[in-house]
Amino acid sequence: MIESKKINIEAFKIWLNVEGLLSEDMVTLRENYNLSKELLEYVADIDEPTNYDYDKETQSQLFVYHIPYRSQQGFLTVPVVILLIANQIITFNHSNDEAVKKIFTAEILNKDTSNIETSILEILKKLSDLYLLPMHEIRHQRKELNDLLSTRADNKNLIALANLRKSLIYFSSATRNNQQLLEGLSKKHFGLNFLEDQIESVVDAKIETHQVEQLVETESEIVTQLINTFDTILSNNLNDIMKILTIWSVVLAIPTIITGFYGMNVKLPFERNSLAWIIVIGLTIAIIYWVIRALRHHRII
């Protein structure tokens, strides 16, 4: 039976943020499994990218695999760490996600197997499946925002669309790196003695991860194109508004110029005529009409 231990990463966050404070879990790990402080800092780093590492001195193998994580601004990715030392599997769950706990429980605690490599490959495959539900939610949000933006492109909806693109950028990078990790496993120490069924498990995991990667890329392209489209629409609307304001400025400047002349203390035509104001108004209207015709002739309006 494989001995397993699941550790809540919240303890490591406290230890990393508060100098000198060690949690009981950290002390237990260091004492029971002879783990160095540097290694625990390494596996507890929430910004650690996807990778595989083999330490010849301790005969330990480290897997860092990124999974989706929900935040207030959208989805991000956080690492799940699997540390393999001899026949011991120690897992670190940064997100404290129940779905991750179920995967670890099903594949480590509740499965009687002596094949650790197969268990780890199955875990990596199921961790890749965790992207499917967030991607379904992102697709649903994108469709709703598309409908809303088609009627009114306000800032709130545009910000929501930008958050979707940010989430997809995180997903795209994570799934691509996860895929690269699986592609190289067969050539690493972990895959030197793979059996036929383990090779099939690697292929299945790569296929699953590749499908998720393609799904993320497709949705990312759609969201990016949608943002570009509405950026163009907003730019055109702004140009139309500026054009209208400019035309009104030109039109309203005409009566201001004409009446300004009659406010000057100089001799002007029609100044002693009782119908001068009617003549001035008629002249103003005629010039405005001529300006509008000229703008239409040049297709400015």
C-alpha positions as CSV (number, residue, x, y, z in Angstrom):
1,M,0.0,0.0,0.0
2,I,1.4,3.4,-0.9
3,E,1.7,5.7,2.1
4,S,0.4,9.1,1.3
5,K,0.0,12.4,3.0
6,K,-2.0,15.5,1.8
7,I,-0.8,18.9,3.2
8,N,-2.9,22.1,3.2
9,I,-0.7,24.8,1.7
10,E,-2.2,27.5,3.9
11,A,0.3,26.6,6.5
12,F,3.1,27.2,4.1
13,K,1.8,30.6,3.1
14,I,1.9,31.6,6.8
15,W,5.4,30.3,7.1
16,L,6.7,32.1,4.0
17,N,5.0,35.4,4.9
18,V,5.9,35.5,8.6
19,E,9.6,35.2,9.2
20,G,10.6,32.6,11.7
21,L,7.1,31.1,12.0
22,L,7.1,27.3,11.4
23,S,3.8,25.3,11.2
24,E,3.4,21.9,12.7
25,D,3.0,20.4,9.3
26,M,6.3,21.8,8.1
27,V,8.1,20.5,11.1
28,T,6.5,17.1,10.7
29,L,7.5,16.9,7.0
30,R,11.1,17.9,7.7
31,E,11.5,15.4,10.5
32,N,9.6,12.4,9.1
33,Y,10.7,12.6,5.5
34,N,14.1,14.3,5.9
35,L,13.1,17.2,3.6
36,S,15.3,20.3,3.5
37,K,14.0,23.8,4.2
38,E,15.0,24.8,0.7
39,L,12.9,22.1,-0.9
40,L,9.8,23.0,1.2
41,E,10.2,26.6,0.2
42,Y,10.5,25.4,-3.4
43,V,7.3,23.3,-3.4
44,A,5.4,25.9,-1.4
45,D,6.1,28.7,-4.0
46,I,2.7,29.6,-5.5
47,D,4.5,31.2,-8.5
48,E,6.5,28.1,-9.4
49,P,6.1,27.2,-13.1
50,T,5.2,23.7,-14.4
51,N,8.3,21.5,-14.3
52,Y,9.7,18.1,-13.4
53,D,12.9,17.7,-11.3
54,Y,14.9,14.7,-10.2
55,D,17.4,15.0,-7.3
56,K,20.0,12.2,-7.4
57,E,21.2,12.9,-3.9
58,T,17.8,12.3,-2.2
59,Q,16.4,10.1,-5.0
60,S,13.4,12.4,-5.0
61,Q,11.2,13.4,-8.0
62,L,9.2,16.6,-8.0
63,F,6.2,17.3,-10.3
64,V,4.8,20.8,-10.5
65,Y,1.5,20.9,-12.5
66,H,-0.8,23.9,-12.9
67,I,-4.5,23.8,-12.4
68,P,-7.3,26.5,-12.7
69,Y,-8.1,28.6,-9.6
70,R,-11.1,31.0,-9.2
71,S,-10.4,34.5,-8.0
72,Q,-12.5,37.7,-7.7
73,Q,-11.3,39.0,-11.1
74,G,-11.7,35.7,-12.9
75,F,-9.6,32.5,-13.2
76,L,-5.9,32.1,-12.5
77,T,-3.7,29.1,-12.3
78,V,-1.9,27.7,-9.3
79,P,0.6,24.8,-9.0
80,V,-0.2,21.4,-7.5
81,V,3.0,19.7,-6.3
82,I,3.6,16.0,-6.1
83,L,6.8,14.9,-4.4
84,L,7.8,11.3,-4.9
85,I,10.4,9.9,-2.5
86,A,11.0,6.2,-2.8
87,N,7.6,4.7,-2.2
88,Q,6.2,7.8,-0.5
89,I,3.9,10.4,-2.3
90,I,3.5,13.8,-0.7
91,T,1.1,16.2,-2.3
92,F,0.8,20.0,-1.9
93,N,-2.5,21.6,-2.9
94,H,-2.1,25.4,-3.2
95,S,-5.7,26.0,-4.0
96,N,-7.2,23.8,-1.3
97,D,-9.6,22.7,-4.0
98,E,-12.1,19.9,-3.1
99,A,-11.8,18.5,-6.6
100,V,-8.1,18.1,-6.2
101,K,-8.5,16.5,-2.9
102,K,-10.9,14.0,-4.4
103,I,-8.4,13.2,-7.2
104,F,-5.6,12.6,-4.6
105,T,-8.0,10.5,-2.4
106,A,-9.2,8.4,-5.3
107,E,-5.8,7.7,-6.9
108,I,-3.6,7.5,-3.8
109,L,-5.6,6.6,-0.6
110,N,-8.4,4.6,-2.0
111,K,-6.6,2.7,-4.7
112,D,-4.6,-0.4,-3.8
113,T,-1.7,-0.4,-6.3
114,S,2.0,-0.9,-6.1
115,N,2.6,1.0,-9.3
116,I,3.3,4.6,-8.2
117,E,4.1,5.8,-11.7
118,T,0.7,4.8,-13.0
119,S,-1.0,6.6,-10.1
120,I,0.9,9.8,-10.8
121,L,0.1,9.6,-14.5
122,E,-3.6,9.1,-13.7
123,I,-3.4,12.1,-11.3
124,L,-1.9,14.4,-14.0
125,K,-4.5,13.3,-16.5
126,K,-7.4,14.1,-14.1
127,L,-5.8,17.4,-13.1
128,S,-5.9,18.4,-16.8
129,D,-9.7,17.6,-16.8
130,L,-10.1,20.3,-14.1
131,Y,-9.9,22.9,-16.9
132,L,-13.1,21.7,-18.6
133,L,-15.6,23.2,-16.1
134,P,-13.9,26.6,-16.0
135,M,-13.7,26.6,-19.8
136,H,-17.5,25.8,-20.0
137,E,-18.1,28.8,-17.7
138,I,-15.9,31.1,-19.7
139,R,-17.6,30.1,-22.9
140,H,-21.0,30.8,-21.3
141,Q,-19.9,34.2,-20.0
142,R,-18.4,35.1,-23.4
143,K,-21.7,34.4,-25.1
144,E,-23.6,36.5,-22.6
145,L,-21.2,39.4,-23.0
146,N,-21.3,39.1,-26.8
147,D,-25.1,39.6,-26.6
148,L,-24.8,42.5,-24.2
149,L,-22.1,44.2,-26.1
150,S,-24.1,43.9,-29.3
151,T,-26.7,46.2,-27.8
152,R,-24.6,48.4,-25.5
153,A,-20.9,48.4,-25.1
154,D,-20.5,49.8,-21.6
155,N,-17.4,49.8,-19.5
156,K,-18.6,47.1,-17.1
157,N,-19.1,44.6,-19.9
158,L,-15.8,45.5,-21.6
159,I,-13.9,45.0,-18.3
160,A,-15.6,41.6,-17.8
161,L,-14.5,40.6,-21.3
162,A,-11.0,41.8,-20.6
163,N,-11.0,39.6,-17.5
164,L,-12.0,36.6,-19.6
165,R,-9.1,37.2,-21.9
166,K,-6.7,37.5,-18.9
167,S,-8.0,34.1,-17.6
168,L,-7.5,32.5,-21.0
169,I,-3.9,33.9,-21.1
170,Y,-3.2,32.1,-17.8
171,F,-4.9,28.9,-19.0
172,S,-3.1,29.0,-22.3
173,S,0.4,29.3,-20.7
174,A,-0.4,26.7,-18.1
175,T,-1.9,24.1,-20.5
176,R,1.0,24.6,-22.9
177,N,3.6,24.0,-20.1
178,N,1.6,21.0,-18.8
179,Q,1.7,19.5,-22.2
180,Q,5.5,20.1,-22.5
181,L,6.0,18.4,-19.1
182,L,4.0,15.3,-20.3
183,E,5.9,15.2,-23.6
184,G,9.2,15.0,-21.8
185,L,8.4,12.6,-19.1
186,S,9.3,9.5,-21.1
187,K,12.8,10.8,-21.5
188,K,13.3,11.7,-17.8
189,H,14.3,9.5,-14.9
190,F,10.6,9.0,-14.2
191,G,10.0,7.3,-17.5
192,L,13.2,5.3,-18.0
193,N,11.5,2.0,-17.0
194,F,8.0,2.6,-18.3
195,L,5.9,-0.5,-19.0
196,E,3.6,-0.8,-21.9
197,D,0.5,0.2,-19.8
198,Q,2.4,3.2,-18.4
199,I,3.3,4.3,-21.9
200,E,-0.4,4.1,-22.8
201,S,-1.2,6.2,-19.7
202,V,1.3,8.9,-20.8
203,V,-0.3,8.9,-24.3
204,D,-3.8,9.2,-22.7
205,A,-2.7,12.0,-20.5
206,K,-1.0,13.9,-23.4
207,I,-4.2,13.5,-25.5
208,E,-6.3,14.8,-22.7
209,T,-4.0,17.8,-22.1
210,H,-3.7,18.5,-25.8
211,Q,-7.5,18.6,-26.2
212,V,-7.7,21.1,-23.3
213,E,-4.9,23.2,-24.8
214,Q,-6.7,23.4,-28.1
215,L,-10.0,24.3,-26.4
216,V,-8.3,27.1,-24.5
217,E,-6.5,28.4,-27.7
218,T,-9.8,28.4,-29.6
219,E,-11.7,30.3,-27.0
220,S,-8.8,32.7,-26.5
221,E,-8.8,33.5,-30.2
222,I,-12.6,34.1,-30.1
223,V,-12.4,36.4,-27.1
224,T,-9.5,38.3,-28.6
225,Q,-11.3,38.8,-31.9
226,L,-14.4,39.9,-30.0
227,I,-12.4,42.5,-28.0
228,N,-10.8,43.7,-31.2
229,T,-14.2,44.0,-32.9
230,F,-15.7,46.1,-30.1
231,D,-12.6,48.2,-29.9
232,T,-13.1,49.0,-33.6
233,I,-16.8,49.7,-33.0
234,L,-16.0,52.0,-30.0
235,S,-13.4,53.9,-32.1
236,N,-15.9,54.3,-35.0
237,N,-18.6,55.6,-32.6
238,L,-16.1,58.0,-31.1
239,N,-15.1,59.2,-34.6
240,D,-18.8,59.7,-35.4
241,I,-19.3,61.7,-32.2
242,M,-16.3,63.9,-32.9
243,K,-17.5,64.5,-36.5
244,I,-20.9,65.6,-35.3
245,L,-19.4,67.9,-32.7
246,T,-17.0,69.4,-35.3
247,I,-19.9,70.0,-37.8
248,W,-22.0,71.7,-35.1
249,S,-19.0,73.8,-34.1
250,V,-18.6,75.0,-37.7
251,V,-22.3,75.7,-38.2
252,L,-22.7,77.6,-34.9
253,A,-19.6,79.6,-35.6
254,I,-21.3,81.2,-38.6
255,P,-24.0,83.3,-36.8
256,T,-21.4,84.1,-34.1
257,I,-19.1,85.6,-36.7
258,I,-21.8,87.6,-38.5
259,T,-23.5,89.0,-35.4
260,G,-20.0,89.8,-34.0
261,F,-19.5,92.2,-36.9
262,Y,-22.6,94.1,-36.0
263,G,-21.5,94.4,-32.4
264,M,-18.5,96.5,-33.6
265,N,-18.6,100.3,-33.5
266,V,-18.0,100.7,-37.3
267,K,-20.1,101.4,-40.3
268,L,-21.8,98.3,-41.5
269,P,-24.4,97.5,-44.3
270,F,-28.1,97.6,-43.4
271,E,-27.4,99.1,-40.0
272,R,-30.0,101.8,-40.4
273,N,-32.5,99.5,-42.1
274,S,-35.5,98.5,-39.9
275,L,-35.3,95.0,-41.4
276,A,-31.6,94.6,-40.8
277,W,-32.0,91.8,-38.3
278,I,-34.1,89.8,-40.8
279,I,-31.5,90.3,-43.5
280,V,-28.8,89.2,-41.1
281,I,-30.7,86.1,-40.1
282,G,-31.5,85.3,-43.7
283,L,-27.8,85.7,-44.7
284,T,-26.8,83.5,-41.7
285,I,-29.2,80.8,-42.8
286,A,-28.0,81.0,-46.4
287,I,-24.4,80.6,-45.4
288,I,-25.2,77.7,-43.0
289,Y,-27.1,76.0,-45.9
290,W,-24.2,76.5,-48.2
291,V,-21.7,75.1,-45.7
292,I,-23.9,72.0,-45.1
293,R,-24.3,71.4,-48.9
294,A,-20.5,71.7,-49.3
295,L,-19.9,69.2,-46.5
296,R,-22.4,66.8,-48.1
297,H,-20.8,67.3,-51.5
298,H,-17.4,66.3,-50.0
299,R,-19.1,63.4,-48.2
300,I,-18.0,64.6,-44.8
301,I,-21.6,64.2,-43.5
